[in-house]
């Protein structure tokens, strides 16, 4: 009979993974470090995960899926590229006000290409569709130039907001993001694609 995981221990493990990736980067994280921070034995963790990669991948999959689902919803419900960007950034920043560690983790994942490998991005094939939809919207409204590529859109739409979020949370303790922050970063993203 399979053992049922202790929800508190599993939550501690996930929290430890986030903190370790934020503090040490993906390459600096080990099972031993995660277990020490989570207060569990390596044996306990290995009952549920075969490796650090599997553990991190599960957490990244769930967090990135939520972020990307929000992006799709916001693009589909927007009349302009700026409006879509504003909605996406607003959700990201307001969520960071409530859960700063989760926001730092998301920023660390987005900025660390060892975590978001080509294979991982291919798993989220709709990320490319998302970029293409955003490009179509921006070209239809005249907000961006006609030769913008999906790589440029993904670079701008992920790097600028997540970098700003990460730097702000790191440099300004207890930073609370405002509508002014959201508007400014949305403007910077659109301007970067003109």
C-alpha positions as CSV (number, residue, x, y, z in Angstrom):
1,X,0.0,0.0,0.0
2,X,1.4,3.4,-1.0
3,X,2.1,5.9,1.7
4,X,0.2,9.2,1.7
5,X,2.4,12.3,1.6
6,X,2.2,14.6,4.6
7,X,0.8,17.8,3.2
8,X,2.7,20.0,5.6
9,X,6.0,18.3,4.7
10,X,5.2,18.6,1.0
11,X,4.4,22.3,1.4
12,X,7.7,22.8,3.3
13,X,9.6,21.0,0.4
14,X,8.0,23.2,-2.2
15,X,8.7,26.3,-0.2
16,X,12.3,25.2,0.3
17,X,12.8,24.6,-3.4
18,X,11.6,28.2,-4.1
19,X,13.8,29.7,-1.5
20,X,16.8,27.7,-2.6
21,X,16.4,28.6,-6.3
22,X,16.0,32.3,-5.4
23,X,19.0,32.3,-3.0
24,X,21.4,30.0,-4.9
25,X,20.1,29.6,-8.5
26,X,19.2,26.3,-10.1
27,X,22.8,25.0,-10.2
28,X,23.4,25.8,-6.6
29,X,20.4,23.8,-5.4
30,X,20.9,20.2,-4.1
31,X,18.6,17.6,-2.6
32,X,20.6,17.9,0.6
33,X,20.0,21.7,0.8
34,X,16.3,21.4,0.0
35,X,15.9,18.7,2.7
36,X,17.8,20.7,5.3
37,X,15.7,23.8,4.6
38,X,12.4,21.8,4.5
39,X,13.2,19.8,7.7
40,X,12.8,16.4,6.0
41,X,15.1,13.6,5.3
42,X,16.4,12.8,1.8
43,X,14.7,9.4,2.1
44,X,11.3,11.1,2.6
45,X,11.9,13.4,-0.4
46,X,13.0,10.4,-2.6
47,X,9.8,8.6,-1.9
48,X,8.0,11.1,-4.0
49,X,10.7,12.5,-6.4
50,X,13.5,10.7,-8.2
51,X,15.7,13.8,-8.5
52,X,16.1,17.5,-8.0
53,X,15.2,18.0,-11.6
54,X,11.9,16.2,-11.2
55,X,11.0,18.2,-8.1
56,X,11.9,21.5,-9.7
57,X,10.2,20.6,-12.9
58,X,6.9,19.8,-11.2
59,X,7.0,23.1,-9.4
60,X,8.0,25.1,-12.5
61,X,5.3,23.4,-14.6
62,X,2.5,24.3,-12.1
63,X,3.7,27.9,-11.7
64,X,4.5,28.6,-15.4
65,X,1.2,27.0,-16.5
66,X,-0.7,29.5,-14.3
67,X,1.3,32.5,-15.6
68,X,0.9,31.4,-19.2
69,X,-2.9,30.7,-18.8
70,X,-3.2,34.3,-17.4
71,X,-1.3,35.6,-20.4
72,X,-3.6,33.8,-22.8
73,X,-6.8,35.0,-21.1
74,X,-5.5,38.6,-21.0
75,X,-4.5,38.7,-24.6
76,X,-7.8,37.2,-25.7
77,X,-9.8,39.8,-23.7
78,X,-7.8,42.9,-24.8
79,X,-8.4,45.4,-27.6
80,X,-4.8,46.6,-27.7
81,X,-1.4,45.2,-27.1
82,X,-0.8,47.8,-24.3
83,X,-4.1,46.7,-22.6
84,X,-3.0,43.0,-22.7
85,X,0.5,43.9,-21.3
86,X,-1.0,46.0,-18.6
87,X,-3.4,43.3,-17.5
88,X,-0.6,40.7,-17.4
89,X,1.8,42.9,-15.5
90,X,-0.9,44.0,-13.1
91,X,-1.7,40.4,-12.2
92,X,2.0,39.6,-11.8
93,X,2.8,42.7,-9.6
94,X,-0.4,42.5,-7.5
95,X,0.3,38.8,-6.9
96,X,3.9,39.8,-5.8
97,X,2.4,42.1,-3.2
98,X,0.6,39.1,-1.7
99,X,3.2,36.4,-2.2
100,X,6.7,37.9,-2.7
101,X,8.6,34.6,-2.5
102,X,6.4,33.0,-5.2
103,X,7.1,36.1,-7.4
104,X,10.8,35.9,-6.7
105,X,10.7,32.2,-7.6
106,X,8.8,32.9,-10.9
107,X,11.4,35.6,-11.8
108,X,14.3,33.3,-11.0
109,X,12.8,30.6,-13.3
110,X,12.1,33.0,-16.1
111,X,15.7,34.5,-15.9
112,X,17.5,31.1,-15.6
113,X,17.7,29.4,-19.0
114,X,19.0,26.2,-17.4
115,X,15.5,25.8,-15.9
116,X,13.6,27.0,-19.0
117,X,15.3,24.8,-21.6
118,X,14.2,24.5,-25.1
119,X,12.5,21.2,-24.2
120,X,10.7,22.9,-21.4
121,X,9.5,25.7,-23.6
122,X,8.4,23.2,-26.2
123,X,6.3,21.6,-23.5
124,X,4.6,25.0,-23.3
125,X,4.1,25.2,-27.1
126,X,1.3,27.6,-26.6
127,X,3.9,30.1,-25.4
128,X,4.9,30.6,-29.0
129,X,1.2,30.8,-30.0
130,X,0.8,33.4,-27.2
131,X,3.7,35.5,-28.6
132,X,2.2,35.2,-32.1
133,X,-1.3,36.3,-30.8
134,X,0.3,39.3,-29.1
135,X,2.2,40.2,-32.2
136,X,-1.0,40.0,-34.3
137,X,-2.8,42.2,-31.8
138,X,0.0,44.8,-31.8
139,X,0.3,44.9,-35.6
140,X,-3.5,45.1,-36.0
141,X,-3.6,48.2,-33.7
142,X,-0.4,49.7,-35.1
143,X,1.4,49.5,-31.7
144,X,4.4,47.6,-32.9
145,X,6.5,47.3,-36.1
146,X,5.7,44.6,-38.6
147,X,9.0,42.7,-38.4
148,X,8.9,41.9,-34.6
149,X,9.7,38.3,-34.0
150,X,8.3,35.9,-31.4
151,X,11.7,35.7,-29.7
152,X,11.7,39.5,-29.3
153,X,8.2,39.5,-27.9
154,X,9.1,36.7,-25.5
155,X,12.3,38.4,-24.4
156,X,10.6,41.7,-23.8
157,X,7.4,40.4,-22.2
158,X,9.2,38.1,-19.8
159,X,12.5,39.8,-19.1
160,X,11.5,43.4,-18.4
161,X,8.6,42.7,-16.0
162,X,10.3,39.9,-14.2
163,X,13.6,41.8,-13.9
164,X,11.9,44.8,-12.6
165,X,9.9,42.6,-10.1
166,X,13.1,40.8,-9.0
167,X,15.2,44.0,-8.6
168,X,12.4,45.8,-6.8
169,X,11.8,43.0,-4.3
170,X,15.5,42.6,-3.7
171,X,16.5,46.2,-3.4
172,X,13.4,47.7,-1.8
173,X,12.4,45.6,1.3
174,X,8.7,45.2,1.5
175,X,8.1,46.8,-1.9
176,X,4.5,47.2,-2.7
177,X,3.8,47.5,-6.4
178,X,1.4,50.2,-7.5
179,X,-0.7,51.0,-10.5
180,X,2.0,53.6,-11.4
181,X,4.6,50.7,-11.5
182,X,2.3,48.6,-13.7
183,X,1.6,51.4,-16.2
184,X,5.3,52.3,-16.4
185,X,6.5,48.8,-17.1
186,X,3.7,48.1,-19.6
187,X,4.8,51.3,-21.5
188,X,8.4,50.2,-21.4
189,X,7.5,46.8,-22.9
190,X,5.4,48.3,-25.7
191,X,8.1,50.9,-26.5
192,X,10.7,48.2,-26.7
193,X,8.8,46.6,-29.5
194,X,8.1,49.7,-31.6
